């Protein structure tokens, strides 16, 4: 088990192991499975501080500065709302995994694109779709505000073909800076509390 990556452990918890006594726990949801993996890692001693390939302080400056990661991502209570909160990302991802996610965002299945919605009265909204059904959608703009829009009242609705996450970090950031950003996220994760899993059945 200690040789397995966090993703491999998550897959085992989710799908179980056929032919053994390990059942599937996919019904728990991704948040609960992630918390379980973090807990198991702590029992294995895997949550010991990771070796940092760069300088966390420089990485923080790059994250919120030149790389503009903070425009979309929250980290340690600072940053944007459009992208995932990366405060605990380093708890389940190694430095190499973090760098790979930065330079090859298209390989991640949760990467989203911006959408633009214009109402019949000319109001324009741009952001990420958080919820959608046949009649309405919930859009979150870059400032974190949620907008509830009825599809019948929209003049146009377009999904950008460009991914929200830039794809040129591999050439924009040299290896040293990628190491610094990865170190910042790893260091931040060491002091961040794992997400609390809510279980409705316990109420």
N, C-alpha and C positions, 0 to 999 in steps of 0.2 A: 504493500500500500504506500510505503514511503517513497517509492520510485515513481508513483503515478503523478501526473500533473493535476492541477486543480480542475481543468476541463475534463480530464479522464475520470476523476473522482465524481464530478457532478453528473457525468453520463451514467456511471454505475448506480449512483443513488437514484437517478431519475428512471432508468430502464431496468434496474435489477441485474441479476446474473442468472440466466436460464440454466436449469439443471442443478442449482444450488439452493440453499435456504435463504438467499438474498432476494427479497421481493422488490418490486418497482414502487417508487414513491413519487412518480411524476405528478400525482394529484396535489402534492404539497405546494407546487409552484416554484418558480425560479428563485425568488427571494429566500424562501425557507431552505431550499436545497443549497444555495450559496452559503447561508449561515451555518448549515450542517457541515459543509466542507471546511469552513473556517474553524469550527469547533474541533473537528477531527484533527486538523492540522495542528491545533494548539496542544492536543493530547500527545501528538507525535513529536512535539518540540520543533515543528516546522515553522512556527511563528517567531522564531528567534530572528533578531535583526538581520536582514539580508546584506550581503556585501554590496556596497554602492559603487557603481562604475564611474561615477562623476561627482560633481559638487552640487548638493541640493540647493544651496543658496543661489548659485548661478542659474540652476534649473528653474527656480521659482521666478527669477527675474525674466528669463526667456519665456516661460509659460504665460506670464501676465504682460509681457512686453513684446519683443520682436516676433515671436511665433503666434501671438494673438489667440492662444488657446482659451484664455480666460474670457474672451468675447462670447463664447458659447458654453464653456464648461465651468461648473462650480468646483472649487478645490479649497477645502479648509474654510468654508463659509464665504469665500470670495469668488466672483466671476459671474458668468451668464447662466441662463436658464434653458436655452435651446438644446444643448447637448447633455449627455449623462453627467451626473455628479461623479467626479473622479477621486473624491476624498479617500475612499477605501479601495480603489482599484488595485493598488499595490499589494493588498492582502491576498489576492488570488492570482496575481500575474507577476511573472519574473521580469527582470530588466529587459531581457531579450524579447519577451512577449509584448511588453509595453512599447518598445521601439518598433517592433513589427506592426503593431496596431497603428502607430503614428504614420509610418511610411507607406502602408498598404491598407488604407481604410476600406477600400472596396471589398476586401476579403472578409469583412465583418458583416454578418447578415442583419445587424440592427442599425446600420448607418442609414440615416434618413436624408431626404432632400427637402428644400424649402418649397412651400406652396404659396400662391398668391390668389387671394379671393377678392373680387370686386362686387359690391352690392348693386342693386338696381338704382340706388340713389347716389352711386359714385364713390362710396366709402371703400378704401383700399386696405386690406389686411395681408400681412406677410408673416409667415412663421411655420411652425410644425403642427401637423394634425395629431392631436392627442387622442381623440375619440371621434368615431364617425359611424353613422348608420344611413339608412336609405333617405332620411328626411333632414338630417342636420349634421353639423360637424363642430368639433371643439378645437379651436386654433389657439396655440400659444405663441405670442410674438416675442421678439428678442428681449423686451423689457420684463418678461415674465407674466404679463397680463394674459388671462384667458378670455377668448372671444367666442360666444356661442352664436352660430350662424345657421339660419334656416336655408336649406338648399334652394327652396322655391323663391327666395328673395335675392339670390345671387345672379348677377349679370354674367360673370365668368369665374372660372375656377381652373387654375393651371398648376401642374406639378413641374418643378424645374427638373431638367435632365441632368443638372450638375449636382453632385453630392454635396451635402452641407459641409462635410469634412474635407479640407483641401487635400489634394492628391500629390502635391509637389514638395512635401516636407523632406523627401529623400534627397532632393537636390538643394532645397532651401536651407536646410539645417545640416551642418557638418556632423560627423560622428561624435565629436566631443560634446557638442550641444545636445544631441540626442541622448547621450549618456547623462548629461546634467539634468535634463527634463525627467528621464526615467528615475534618476536618483531622488529628485524632488518628490515624485509621486510615491516612491517606495518609503521615503522618510516620513512623508505625510501620513501614509497608511499605518505606520507603526504607532502613531499617536491618535489615530481616529478610531472611534467606536464602531464595531460592525453594526449594520442595519438591524433594527429590531423587527422581528417577524411577528405579525399580528395573526392570531388564530381566533376567528369568530366563534368557534365551538367552545372556547374557554370562557366566554362571557356568560 
